[in-house]
């Protein structure tokens, strides 16, 4: 595990219409939290809130019942935070 590990998160497709996949990599088994927020900073949904194994992960997200617009996926790992802007277009 590199000592200067940079936490990253991405999604595809972006913008999306029905469903997008949020991808992230963690360098070791660790507790993570992945939460979706709207443009006003309100929490929409927590997708992951548990210890996960080392490696790449992908989780689908559907914006059911939400308006078109900008949303943010926020990944918390140890004392680091990574954010991905996600655009939802109906």
N, C-alpha and C positions, 0 to 999 in steps of 0.2 A: 504494500500500500504506500503510495507516495506521501511524503510528509506534507506537501503543499497541495493536497487534493482540493480541486475547485468543484463545488457543488453546481450541477447544471440540471436543467429541466427543459423539455421541449414538447411540442405536440404536433400531430399531423392528422388530417389536413388543417391548415389554418390560413384563411378562415374556413369554417365548417358549417354544414347545414343541419345535419341530424346528429352525428356522433363524431367525436374526435378521440384520439388516443394520446394520453399523456405518458411520456417516457422519461425515466430518470435512472441513474446508476448510483449505487452506494458501495463504498469501498470495503465495508465489513458489516457483519450482522449488527444491526442497530435499530433503535426505536426511531420511527419517522412519522411525520404527520403531513398529509397532503390535503389541503383545503381549498375550495373554490370560493371566490369573492366576486361581488358585482363591482361596477365602476364607483359606487359610493362607499365601498369598503365593508359592505354587509356580508356576513358569512352566508353562503348559499348551501354548501354541502361539504362534509368531510368525507373524502374518498378512502383515505388510509389513516389509521391511528393505531399502529402496532409495531412490534419488532419484525423487521424483514431481513431476509438473507442477503448476503453480499451479491452484487452483480446488477445486471440490467433488469428493469421492471417496466411493464407497460400496463396501463389501466384505461379502460374506455370511460368516457364521460358523455352523457346525453343531456342536453339542455331542455328537458321536457318541462313545459309550462313556463318557460322563461321568454322574455322579449329578446329580439335581436339586439346586439350591442357588444360591448367589450367586457370581458370577464378576466379574472386573474387566477392562475393556479399558483399556490404558495406551498413550497416544500420546505419543511423544517427538519434538519438533521443535525444532531448535536447542538452546537451553538451557531450554526450557519442557516441562512435562509436564501432560497432561490425563488425567483418569480418569473412566470411566463404569461405574457399577454395573449389572450385567446379571443378571436373575433367570431361571434355567432351571427350568421346571416340566414334568415328564413327564406 
